[in-house]
Amino acid sequence: MDIKTTGKTGKTGQDETAETAETAETAGKTEAAEAAGKTERVDGAGETATDAGPLAGDPAEEPAGELDDLDDLDDDLDGETHAVTDTGVGAGAAAVVSAALAAVALTGTWAGKVVSERETLLGQIKTSGSGTPTQQISEIYGDAWHSTALVNGVFALIALIVAVTVLALPRRPAWVRAVAVAGAVLGGLGLLLSVGTYFDLFLSLPTAGS
């Protein structure tokens, strides 16, 4: 009886060992399957992130169209800046020229002096032999004064035209407008004085015996 019991006990131990081995093998397969599933899920998540592309807020992947529009806008602004600068420089120079011409028209010019001396010399030549006092006054002094007034009037008219042109230009700096206004005022005053002197409106020529 003891031998049979021992035999059964040995078989029972072998069966338990076999079951333990099968259980361990099953547990290993289960862990390997779970690990494989995790790996696949990680790979799938990586592919999903890759397919999704860059984030919408990534500044390195801005649309090319928007960049082109910004470049065009910058070019337009640069062109307008250069245009405004060029216009301001030209208008400023013209305003200064008009003021200078107006001042010269009021104070007299070298050209006016030369013309006046020429008319005086011609008058002396014409009246050297038989000219009356009235003719001498007219030829020697009157023509010289009128010639000076004519030259100064031309300078004043040019100054007035340049100043008015500058004032008519768009986008002028404030100092350009101020200088142009000064040139226009001085040019108008010089033109008025020149016209009055040329036609003897302010002072008439003296007569013989007066």
KEGUZA-484993 format. One record per residue (C-alpha): residue number from 1; chain; x, y, z. Coordinates in nm, 3 decimals. Each point is the difference from the previous one (the first is absolute). Last residue first. Layout:
+-------+------+---------+---------+---------+
| lumti | miza |      xx |      yy |      zz |
+-------+------+---------+---------+---------+
|   NUM |    A |       X |       Y |       Z |
...
+-------+------+---------+---------+---------+
REM end
This chain:
+-------+------+---------+---------+---------+
| lumti | miza |      xx |      yy |      zz |
+-------+------+---------+---------+---------+
|   210 |    A |   1.336 |  17.216 |  -6.204 |
|   209 |    A |   0.175 |   0.167 |  -0.296 |
|   208 |    A |   0.005 |  -0.312 |  -0.215 |
|   207 |    A |  -0.244 |  -0.260 |   0.119 |
|   206 |    A |   0.051 |  -0.260 |   0.268 |
|   205 |    A |  -0.111 |  -0.353 |  -0.077 |
|   204 |    A |  -0.304 |  -0.118 |   0.192 |
|   203 |    A |   0.010 |  -0.182 |   0.332 |
|   202 |    A |  -0.249 |  -0.263 |   0.116 |
|   201 |    A |  -0.190 |  -0.071 |  -0.319 |
|   200 |    A |   0.292 |   0.061 |  -0.236 |
|   199 |    A |  -0.101 |  -0.291 |  -0.228 |
|   198 |    A |   0.319 |  -0.199 |   0.066 |
|   197 |    A |   0.011 |   0.099 |   0.366 |
|   196 |    A |  -0.356 |  -0.112 |   0.070 |
|   195 |    A |   0.053 |  -0.329 |  -0.185 |
|   194 |    A |   0.320 |  -0.068 |   0.190 |
|   193 |    A |  -0.156 |   0.083 |   0.336 |
|   192 |    A |  -0.292 |  -0.236 |  -0.061 |
|   191 |    A |   0.227 |  -0.278 |  -0.122 |
|   190 |    A |   0.219 |   0.037 |   0.310 |
|   189 |    A |  -0.304 |  -0.019 |   0.228 |
|   188 |    A |  -0.131 |  -0.309 |  -0.179 |
|   187 |    A |   0.339 |  -0.168 |   0.020 |
|   186 |    A |   0.035 |   0.083 |   0.369 |
|   185 |    A |  -0.342 |  -0.147 |   0.078 |
|   184 |    A |   0.052 |  -0.308 |  -0.220 |
|   183 |    A |   0.347 |  -0.065 |   0.139 |
|   182 |    A |  -0.127 |   0.026 |   0.358 |
|   181 |    A |  -0.286 |  -0.237 |  -0.080 |
|   180 |    A |   0.248 |  -0.245 |  -0.154 |
|   179 |    A |   0.223 |   0.018 |   0.307 |
|   178 |    A |  -0.296 |  -0.077 |   0.229 |
|   177 |    A |  -0.132 |  -0.278 |  -0.222 |
|   176 |    A |   0.342 |  -0.165 |  -0.008 |
|   175 |    A |   0.028 |   0.028 |   0.379 |
|   174 |    A |  -0.332 |  -0.182 |   0.044 |
|   173 |    A |   0.094 |  -0.295 |  -0.218 |
|   172 |    A |  -0.180 |  -0.031 |  -0.336 |
|   171 |    A |  -0.221 |  -0.297 |  -0.079 |
|   170 |    A |  -0.158 |   0.135 |  -0.322 |
|   169 |    A |   0.149 |   0.273 |  -0.224 |
|   168 |    A |  -0.205 |   0.318 |  -0.052 |
|   167 |    A |   0.206 |   0.199 |   0.252 |
|   166 |    A |   0.316 |  -0.088 |  -0.192 |
|   165 |    A |  -0.152 |   0.127 |  -0.326 |
|   164 |    A |  -0.107 |   0.325 |   0.167 |
|   163 |    A |   0.355 |   0.056 |   0.123 |
|   162 |    A |   0.154 |  -0.071 |  -0.340 |
|   161 |    A |  -0.239 |   0.241 |  -0.177 |
|   160 |    A |   0.062 |   0.278 |   0.254 |
|   159 |    A |   0.378 |  -0.035 |  -0.019 |
|   158 |    A |  -0.012 |   0.011 |  -0.381 |
|   157 |    A |  -0.214 |   0.315 |   0.013 |
|   156 |    A |   0.236 |   0.167 |   0.247 |
|   155 |    A |   0.302 |  -0.077 |  -0.219 |
|   154 |    A |  -0.177 |   0.145 |  -0.305 |
|   153 |    A |  -0.103 |   0.308 |   0.199 |
|   152 |    A |   0.360 |   0.061 |   0.106 |
|   151 |    A |   0.107 |   0.001 |  -0.363 |
|   150 |    A |  -0.280 |   0.235 |  -0.103 |
|   149 |    A |   0.058 |   0.239 |   0.292 |
|   148 |    A |   0.368 |   0.025 |  -0.092 |
|   147 |    A |  -0.089 |   0.071 |  -0.363 |
|   146 |    A |  -0.248 |   0.267 |   0.104 |
|   145 |    A |   0.258 |   0.172 |   0.215 |
|   144 |    A |   0.256 |  -0.001 |  -0.278 |
|   143 |    A |  -0.254 |   0.121 |  -0.257 |
|   142 |    A |  -0.099 |   0.293 |   0.221 |
|   141 |    A |   0.354 |   0.105 |   0.093 |
|   140 |    A |   0.201 |   0.049 |  -0.320 |
|   139 |    A |  -0.265 |   0.000 |  -0.271 |
|   138 |    A |  -0.283 |   0.171 |   0.187 |
|   137 |    A |   0.208 |   0.253 |   0.189 |
|   136 |    A |   0.214 |   0.073 |  -0.306 |
|   135 |    A |  -0.309 |   0.040 |  -0.216 |
|   134 |    A |  -0.151 |   0.253 |   0.242 |
|   133 |    A |   0.331 |   0.189 |   0.022 |
|   132 |    A |   0.014 |   0.023 |  -0.379 |
|   131 |    A |   0.229 |  -0.221 |  -0.201 |
|   130 |    A |   0.219 |   0.146 |  -0.270 |
|   129 |    A |   0.343 |  -0.151 |   0.029 |
|   128 |    A |   0.029 |  -0.243 |   0.287 |
|   127 |    A |  -0.367 |  -0.094 |   0.003 |
|   126 |    A |   0.019 |  -0.337 |  -0.174 |
|   125 |    A |   0.337 |  -0.100 |   0.150 |
|   124 |    A |  -0.102 |   0.096 |   0.350 |
|   123 |    A |  -0.321 |  -0.197 |  -0.034 |
|   122 |    A |   0.188 |  -0.307 |  -0.118 |
|   121 |    A |   0.232 |   0.021 |   0.300 |
|   120 |    A |  -0.291 |   0.027 |   0.240 |
|   119 |    A |  -0.175 |  -0.294 |  -0.165 |
|   118 |    A |   0.313 |  -0.212 |   0.044 |
|   117 |    A |   0.036 |   0.103 |   0.363 |
|   116 |    A |  -0.358 |  -0.108 |   0.068 |
|   115 |    A |   0.045 |  -0.333 |  -0.176 |
|   114 |    A |   0.313 |  -0.075 |   0.205 |
|   113 |    A |  -0.176 |   0.094 |   0.325 |
|   112 |    A |  -0.301 |  -0.216 |  -0.082 |
|   111 |    A |   0.224 |  -0.298 |  -0.073 |
|   110 |    A |   0.178 |   0.045 |   0.333 |
|   109 |    A |  -0.334 |  -0.013 |   0.175 |
|   108 |    A |  -0.209 |   0.231 |   0.214 |
|   107 |    A |  -0.118 |  -0.005 |   0.363 |
|   106 |    A |  -0.365 |  -0.086 |  -0.060 |
|   105 |    A |   0.050 |  -0.239 |  -0.292 |
|   104 |    A |   0.289 |  -0.165 |   0.182 |
|   103 |    A |  -0.224 |  -0.071 |   0.300 |
|   102 |    A |  -0.264 |  -0.151 |  -0.229 |
|   101 |    A |   0.258 |  -0.216 |  -0.174 |
|   100 |    A |   0.127 |  -0.129 |   0.336 |
|    99 |    A |  -0.353 |  -0.081 |   0.123 |
|    98 |    A |  -0.079 |  -0.186 |  -0.324 |
|    97 |    A |   0.325 |  -0.196 |   0.017 |
|    96 |    A |  -0.070 |  -0.103 |   0.361 |
|    95 |    A |  -0.347 |  -0.124 |  -0.097 |
|    94 |    A |   0.139 |  -0.192 |  -0.298 |
|    93 |    A |   0.257 |  -0.175 |   0.221 |
|    92 |    A |  -0.268 |  -0.094 |   0.253 |
|    91 |    A |  -0.233 |  -0.131 |  -0.271 |
|    90 |    A |   0.275 |  -0.217 |  -0.144 |
|    89 |    A |   0.100 |  -0.142 |   0.340 |
|    88 |    A |  -0.359 |  -0.062 |   0.110 |
|    87 |    A |  -0.097 |  -0.171 |  -0.326 |
|    86 |    A |   0.299 |  -0.232 |   0.018 |
|    85 |    A |  -0.075 |  -0.092 |   0.361 |
|    84 |    A |  -0.369 |  -0.062 |  -0.072 |
|    83 |    A |   0.089 |  -0.222 |  -0.298 |
|    82 |    A |   0.258 |  -0.191 |   0.202 |
|    81 |    A |  -0.252 |  -0.062 |   0.277 |
|    80 |    A |  -0.268 |  -0.105 |  -0.250 |
|    79 |    A |   0.239 |  -0.250 |  -0.157 |
|    78 |    A |   0.098 |  -0.141 |   0.340 |
|    77 |    A |  -0.366 |  -0.037 |   0.098 |
|    76 |    A |  -0.079 |  -0.177 |  -0.326 |
|    75 |    A |   0.296 |  -0.236 |   0.041 |
|    74 |    A |  -0.106 |  -0.082 |   0.356 |
|    73 |    A |  -0.354 |  -0.074 |  -0.117 |
|    72 |    A |   0.128 |  -0.226 |  -0.276 |
|    71 |    A |   0.215 |  -0.190 |   0.251 |
|    70 |    A |  -0.297 |  -0.039 |   0.235 |
|    69 |    A |  -0.217 |  -0.132 |  -0.284 |
|    68 |    A |   0.271 |  -0.249 |  -0.097 |
|    67 |    A |   0.023 |  -0.124 |   0.358 |
|    66 |    A |  -0.377 |  -0.044 |   0.013 |
|    65 |    A |   0.005 |  -0.204 |  -0.322 |
|    64 |    A |   0.281 |  -0.226 |   0.122 |
|    63 |    A |  -0.215 |  -0.128 |   0.283 |
|    62 |    A |   0.172 |   0.002 |   0.339 |
|    61 |    A |   0.193 |  -0.319 |   0.088 |
|    60 |    A |   0.277 |   0.140 |   0.221 |
|    59 |    A |  -0.251 |   0.190 |   0.213 |
|    58 |    A |  -0.152 |  -0.326 |   0.132 |
|    57 |    A |  -0.347 |   0.097 |   0.124 |
|    56 |    A |  -0.186 |  -0.251 |  -0.216 |
|    55 |    A |   0.215 |  -0.285 |   0.124 |
|    54 |    A |   0.198 |  -0.185 |  -0.258 |
|    53 |    A |  -0.136 |  -0.307 |  -0.176 |
|    52 |    A |  -0.284 |  -0.224 |   0.125 |
|    51 |    A |   0.154 |  -0.291 |  -0.188 |
|    50 |    A |   0.302 |  -0.001 |   0.232 |
|    49 |    A |  -0.213 |   0.014 |   0.312 |
|    48 |    A |  -0.214 |  -0.288 |  -0.128 |
|    47 |    A |   0.308 |  -0.200 |  -0.092 |
|    46 |    A |   0.141 |   0.048 |   0.346 |
|    45 |    A |  -0.331 |  -0.101 |   0.160 |
|    44 |    A |  -0.011 |  -0.314 |  -0.213 |
|    43 |    A |   0.357 |  -0.089 |   0.099 |
|    42 |    A |  -0.084 |   0.046 |   0.368 |
|    41 |    A |  -0.314 |  -0.215 |  -0.040 |
|    40 |    A |   0.197 |  -0.266 |  -0.183 |
|    39 |    A |   0.261 |  -0.007 |   0.275 |
|    38 |    A |  -0.267 |  -0.023 |   0.269 |
|    37 |    A |  -0.163 |  -0.291 |  -0.183 |
|    36 |    A |   0.336 |  -0.179 |  -0.032 |
|    35 |    A |   0.060 |   0.041 |   0.375 |
|    34 |    A |  -0.347 |  -0.136 |   0.074 |
|    33 |    A |   0.062 |  -0.299 |  -0.225 |
|    32 |    A |   0.338 |  -0.068 |   0.165 |
|    31 |    A |  -0.160 |   0.023 |   0.345 |
|    30 |    A |  -0.273 |  -0.246 |  -0.102 |
|    29 |    A |   0.251 |  -0.240 |  -0.152 |
|    28 |    A |   0.204 |   0.008 |   0.319 |
|    27 |    A |  -0.311 |  -0.062 |   0.215 |
|    26 |    A |  -0.092 |  -0.298 |  -0.217 |
|    25 |    A |   0.349 |  -0.146 |   0.031 |
|    24 |    A |  -0.006 |   0.049 |   0.377 |
|    23 |    A |  -0.341 |  -0.169 |   0.022 |
|    22 |    A |   0.118 |  -0.286 |  -0.221 |
|    21 |    A |   0.306 |  -0.048 |   0.220 |
|    20 |    A |  -0.212 |   0.006 |   0.315 |
|    19 |    A |  -0.240 |  -0.252 |  -0.152 |
|    18 |    A |   0.288 |  -0.231 |  -0.088 |
|    17 |    A |   0.141 |   0.028 |   0.352 |
|    16 |    A |  -0.342 |  -0.071 |   0.150 |
|    15 |    A |  -0.039 |  -0.305 |  -0.223 |
|    14 |    A |   0.342 |  -0.125 |   0.098 |
|    13 |    A |  -0.082 |   0.042 |   0.367 |
|    12 |    A |  -0.329 |  -0.193 |  -0.044 |
|    11 |    A |   0.181 |  -0.278 |  -0.180 |
|    10 |    A |   0.243 |  -0.030 |   0.286 |
|     9 |    A |  -0.283 |  -0.006 |   0.254 |
|     8 |    A |  -0.174 |  -0.272 |  -0.195 |
|     7 |    A |   0.310 |  -0.210 |   0.000 |
|     6 |    A |   0.054 |   0.055 |   0.370 |
|     5 |    A |  -0.353 |  -0.107 |   0.073 |
|     4 |    A |   0.044 |  -0.313 |  -0.211 |
|     3 |    A |   0.318 |  -0.090 |   0.183 |
|     2 |    A |  -0.159 |   0.053 |   0.338 |
|     1 |    A |  -0.279 |  -0.232 |  -0.075 |
+-------+------+---------+---------+---------+
REM end
